[in-house]
Amino acid sequence: MVPRLRIRSVNDAPPRPQGKYVLYWMIAARRTRWNFALERAVEWCRELDRPLLVLEALRCGYRWASDRFHRFVIDGMRDNARALAGTGVLYHPYLEPEEGAGKGLLEALADGAAVVVTDEFPSFFLPRMVAAAGGKLPVRLEAVDGNGLLPLAAADKAYARAYDFRRFLQRELPPHLLEMPRPDPLAGARLPSRERLPAGIAGRWPRASEALLEGGGDGLAELPIDHDVAPVDYRGGAAEGERVVERFLDERLPRYAEGRNHPDEPVSSGLSPYLHFGHVSVHQVLAALAEREDWTPDRLAHRADGKRTGWWGMGAAAESFLDELVTWREVGYNFSARRDDYHRYGSLPDWALDTLEAHAADERPHLYRRAGFERAATHDEIWNAAQRQLLAEGRIHNYLRMLWGKKILHWTASPRRALELMIELNNKYAVDGRNPNSYSGIFWVLGRYDRAWGPERPVFGKVRYMSSRNTRRKLKLGAYLERWGEPA
């Protein structure tokens, strides 16, 4: 059964046993495997002896909507359509053709539902959307948390330091590792089947065309989204996400601990976009890693000292990766879930606010406006290369992403404006943007999860300083700069 700690009642409406189906409104865990929300919907289907209807919709009016993000999500819809074909589950992928056209679809489907299940996600517009739906629907709406290994509800505060959150994880995580989602929630379910949508739904809100799901046609060009942000050259979806997991574990993990900071070393996992859109589950990644490490939870160390290594009982490379996948990823989800202002300047720790404001009027060595940053038109070769990678690939090498942010702070008129620019550029171009973890990275630049550093410097004050000169000295960058350097 899905752990109760992962289930939240969004409204006070009861289930309706007379409803004709259970509705799973898929908004964040966009996959059919390793999915607590889908598993919860199946539990309701069994209890009520009702078929399952899955709605996966994609709005066009959200901020930063573009060909890049639409294509990645639609790839996932394609995989979900294939996975659910022939299962008896009715799957309805809907693409809004114009802003507001999808209004009323959820309510229309919920009108015939016995219960509605959706995904918990603590960022972007999704929390507001789910809360609004809970106030409108006349039937029980549950939000199910499949975001991390640790349930969001397990922590009762937002952690200000990764070290403290790591200690908390080491104390609290072990029992939750015994409550993994089912790899295939539909296996052996034997649910009643449903073949058609309720009357009138398909005509007003038609299913996405097969041509668009498969990547053909000019469907994206007809949508009112940003066509200047083009799709990336790697595909989205659960099938591709699983291949990325396998490639990383088979080919890259052995060199991860030593090579992850070097842009010339192809050892990064590449998983962040798939985790962000829910095409891959963190539980799924842990299970695949555990199989290769011949690991079981009884190898966990019986201590909670906050140290980065030695707790999991795995090899050095695996432990280094898990600290990123679990500690650093989930501390961002914790902050987003516990702080409504997670994306605002005032959420920085007091020491960072004080020092940044004390140096807000300092003279900057260079000043750039948004257009200069966006076009990668600064004086700095490394920064420009990182920005070009973001524009083309929708991602920046992990280490250079930190430098990218530090230099925006250094070359912008104020720290508040620097934050606005980082959020705008990241969320417009990064496939994994608009995510708790990406906000963690942006706010780390300004002091979140960090401590005061000396010596105190102009512009930065006591916030950690990074320079391109030291980056060039410490890292292997030749191949990276050759690829992403100034075009000939």
Steps between C-alpha positions, in 0.01 A plus 500: 500500500603859444632642830248728667769762554513548123124559458346842559128577484473824303132554582239372744271341242440127542551231237188423296446124475246560226766659279572317179882500516805612695672799342879540518590857407867459403682834538850433635576125517459460126574129484327164540771327704632561851213742556341530845209709366410246232532228763260691727250537215518124441431442871182707469401310186530171685313625807213644297511251211526778246708549184785749480508812283830689470501864393835650400451856381745769389407867525637759260455804722758428768798733529797407277291258292704412192565241233783368718288411801191400305697255288661341806164453673334372183775238466389378842138493388601282207664249735204502738258439213707201391534365853126521574379366166329166548492522881132596532602838639356790304774758436415849379796720397373852443694795352340838548482669155464850644518654842191415703367235262556226757295677765224273625655171387602384848162595648317321218695180556478529879121528470486130420783390729483310827825658616776711341871440563776736393872563556653708777762743369622794712603749234402722206123547446406142593427552873259786417337298223440200726367717783260673261380164367439378854269794561297431185466124479197340665691178560799399710833622359821343630852619423763227520867575563746301292762775482781350706619211711393696807132600508460878505279471808776324698670834574320768699731788408709639217867416540746785455814288455562183302707362789204522738264353242745216436503419872119504498497265201740262670267482800166487323549347155568129577138388560381683190745302287290194583192667350586514133238551227413199288704488178178435307189614689274336241661154512239249611248775577217352289302820498168545321567660163360817350513570128342843457501841661174638639272648236609834362856494636682381190325751277582803711840385630635257238785260551840615373562373148723199444713708262574756771566233763745330266683824424372562150291770340496871574289478813736698719521784248125556534510542878529842671832422668858628460632352176840669538596255776543192285479137612824344618663218308425237764156357552278499805284220633529200728661274240783742431530577871555133577769485232672801657494324839655186352765693307604694807526196726673283242739754343540809716453418866845340552663837414238720664671581830826614337364649178166665581647850538694492173305618193722293269406178683167356373394354836195704603182297534285708263198405710384839619254574214341156536469535876353848461223394263438178690605273214736324742454435873776543757386164644557344160852642484582375850367152417716479186805623692436259788486208258842587359647558846339182638362727770215469746389749770654288777841634383414852616728631773337541842602862546376848417812714493427689178810370320473476124650155464482169680134507599347313209746210509570522128811573294652849491355588159150386597513692828612817323213468255244428774602812689402701193191295413361485854651760735539794263193424291265436790614791716365719219167319503490537878551878475242539225243297689550693826554855373252675272770760432758245380539698175527846656805705596381536860525124557882523514659453843540819705879503476481486118235774479705723730827464311345524153311816594813650659680457165206566267640838397855376439650573161479201268800408282260448207130569454277310257131521424283197441558502123877479543471206737238325290709525180814379679661834417715565806878543513542158669571197281398241759177677595402541136564131436276401790223727374530359148461150640187614683356654184567191288469207739277636773760423766838614634774281638441475876816681613475770236138563596632630834753726330230615256290625790786656694603708202144621440510627859841659434396677178147616583398832655350344815462160665122518458539557127754218483245265653235607251738437209610159625140386543396639163787348300491167681123457483479610139769267366582221748301184444524434874409858596193600703595228748578512874849371428572768240384770742741349754787548257403856419457601863822321602677761287366764742571306820219250560634175653842664533686693770679834521843499333807719534664715394212740446496612137340778297154409363504154667567609854515176702323291232725235346702632208589312180719615212549386144878513550489244782248292308731484200790404727317223686287338230546315173335740256675468165246283321210684660623838379574361157138383473323796659748780437460795266362382163739540208 
